[in-house]
Amino acid sequence: MSSEQKIIEQLLRAGCGDFVLCGGARNAGLIAQLEAAEGLQIWKHFEERGAAFFALGRVKDHAQPCAVVTTSGTAVAECLPAVIEAFYTNKPLIVLSADRPAEFRGSGAPQAIEQEEIFGDYAARNIEEWDGHGPLHLNVPLEEGAVESESWPAQVDGFLAKRLPFEVRDLLKFFDDGVFKGIIAMVGGLELEDREDVFYFLKELGIPVIADINSGIRETLGELLVPEQAFKGNLPGRVLRLGEVPIGRLWRDLEEHPEVEVLSVCRNGLPGLARSSQVIHAEVGRVIRGLGAVAAVGDVRDDFPRARPFWTRFDERLESFPDSEPGLVSLLSVYATTGESLFIGNSLPVREWNDFGQRRTPYAQVFANRGANGIDGQLSTWLGATAETVDAWGVFGDLTTLYDLAAPAMLPQVEQKGRVLVVINNGGGQIFKKLPRLEGLSEVQRAAIVQPQEVRLKSWAEMWGMGYVRIASREEFDLLEPGEKTLLVELCPDLDQSEAF
Ligand SMILES: Cc1ncc(C[n+]2csc(CCOP(=O)(O)OP(=O)(O)O)c2C)c(N)n1
């Protein structure tokens, strides 16, 4: 058996049957073997950074490992951002990199860099020590010998991530006493398999909930859902965080309020706060099932009545400024209910969707990439996560889109029917306009941070064979008609209305 076959066998035994191939000379043997295999899911990309994010999207879609296969040199380094994202979201992303033989280490020979520990603590380095909960890097020194071309049947074993140990007691204690000071739940991104348990748990408890759009349960909570603004200057005594780190401002404010007790139940085991707090490192749904039936806590303060005026005030503003960014996002949130899945890229759209998105109709499937808060690789992850989904909607900022311009290279390999790619083009990173810290800056200083741009996204749509429509007002939503090929929707809010809003 060749070195290439041996390493591929190892991956198949670990449950990896999905591969994104990025061609090169050093990994030609691996590529040829994988292409010739029968029964594997194979994707091809020329650009390793996007390919690694696409692979991460595949993992999000089917909860099985996916491997990106690279040649030696900087090709491996391109995978670092996706590996970091996979680390913070506990995803079994595998990088299989070809290396030059050991004698090339430290030589400076062409395309020979130090690959062995290139991902540092972000990835396990051999299959035996890998628990299936985060990234794995397999770096294989390969000779550039003759390449095999025979087809062969690939047998993929089942993937089993090790279960995380936890103590239900810690969660019970959190509800024990002191609840009179008020307890709320903050729900960040949730795994698909955790969503139902979290939903029933919160319904039984009856406490106020701030739920991010990528929790997947936001529109199911009804009266329990409260906007985070209701707690500004009115913090509860305790916060139960479920899932990924919440995206809104309130979570960041908790950093300055150590008197608020915080308990996080999350899969990456990280508190998400630099000050002291408690963490249960576990699969969220499993912890909740372990609790069994819970007694209702209800709203021990008056948070629910306090929350209602906020929703009303938001609705009034949306009516007054219909073509502002919140106004267009709010209507977009209604149109997007027709999709089979929804992916939201960067923070500002997520926050706007949390605050102004419709609150009645749950989306069939919601994804985001919020582990390390990068604006890179978002489109690629979306395409990987929805490669086999019709009517897939993705929403991204303009700089976020410009970061991943080669992502549509994957379009011919993925499902395009009904696919809608929405770019909110507000001319740069408008999230920075909202930072109070930057208010005193000059126009020039501010522009260096916001990075305004005037690119022609229509030309980009043409370049990759996408349909295109520009929408700048609520009336123009009528133009939004998904079709057989991907439709790029350039959403252009009225900047003055956004400011006024
Ligand atoms: C890789 C990376 N680089 C830089 C940042 C810092 N950053 C956060 S948001 C943002 C701007 C995003 O702009 P855009 O996509 O246009 O969205 P908007 O804020 O206008 O909604 C930047 C540069 C980041 N999060 N990730």
The ligand as an SDF file (V2000), in Angstrom:
LIG
                    3D

 26 27  0  0  0  0  0  0  0  0999 V2000
  -10.8490   38.6530    8.8830 C   0  0  0  0  0  0  0  0  0  0  0  0
  -11.3850   39.8650    9.5750 C   0  0  0  0  0  0  0  0  0  0  0  0
  -10.8370   41.0680    9.3290 N   0  0  0  0  0  0  0  0  0  0  0  0
  -11.3030   42.1690    9.9390 C   0  0  0  0  0  0  0  0  0  0  0  0
  -12.3370   42.0910   10.8200 C   0  0  0  0  0  0  0  0  0  0  0  0
  -12.8600   43.3240   11.5360 C   0  0  0  0  0  0  0  0  0  0  0  0
  -14.2010   43.6470   11.0230 N   0  0  0  0  0  0  0  0  0  0  0  0
  -15.3230   43.3240   11.7120 C   0  0  0  0  0  0  0  0  0  0  0  0
  -16.6980   43.8280   10.9700 S   0  0  0  0  0  0  0  0  0  0  0  0
  -15.8500   44.4980    9.6980 C   0  0  0  0  0  0  0  0  0  0  0  0
  -16.5600   45.2420    8.6210 C   0  0  0  0  0  0  0  0  0  0  0  0
  -17.5810   44.4450    7.9240 C   0  0  0  0  0  0  0  0  0  0  0  0
  -18.0850   45.2190    6.8740 O   0  0  0  0  0  0  0  0  0  0  0  0
  -19.2620   44.7350    5.9570 P   0  0  0  0  0  0  0  0  0  0  0  0
  -19.0500   43.3350    5.5590 O   0  0  0  0  0  0  0  0  0  0  0  0
  -19.4150   45.7220    4.8470 O   0  0  0  0  0  0  0  0  0  0  0  0
  -20.5270   44.7450    6.9120 O   0  0  0  0  0  0  0  0  0  0  0  0
  -21.3020   45.9080    7.6950 P   0  0  0  0  0  0  0  0  0  0  0  0
  -20.5710   46.1720    8.9600 O   0  0  0  0  0  0  0  0  0  0  0  0
  -21.3720   47.1150    6.8150 O   0  0  0  0  0  0  0  0  0  0  0  0
  -22.6300   45.3000    7.9230 O   0  0  0  0  0  0  0  0  0  0  0  0
  -14.4780   44.3190    9.8520 C   0  0  0  0  0  0  0  0  0  0  0  0
  -13.4480   44.7810    8.8930 C   0  0  0  0  0  0  0  0  0  0  0  0
  -12.8950   40.7970   11.0600 C   0  0  0  0  0  0  0  0  0  0  0  0
  -13.9180   40.6140   11.8940 N   0  0  0  0  0  0  0  0  0  0  0  0
  -12.4180   39.7170   10.4170 N   0  0  0  0  0  0  0  0  0  0  0  0
  1  2  1  0
  2  3  1  0
  2 26  2  0
  3  4  2  0
  4  5  1  0
  5  6  1  0
  5 24  2  0
  6  7  1  0
  7  8  2  0
  7 22  1  0
  8  9  1  0
  9 10  1  0
 10 11  1  0
 10 22  2  0
 11 12  1  0
 12 13  1  0
 13 14  1  0
 14 15  2  0
 14 16  1  0
 14 17  1  0
 17 18  1  0
 18 19  2  0
 18 20  1  0
 18 21  1  0
 22 23  1  0
 24 25  1  0
 24 26  1  0
M  CHG  1   7   1
M  END
$$$$
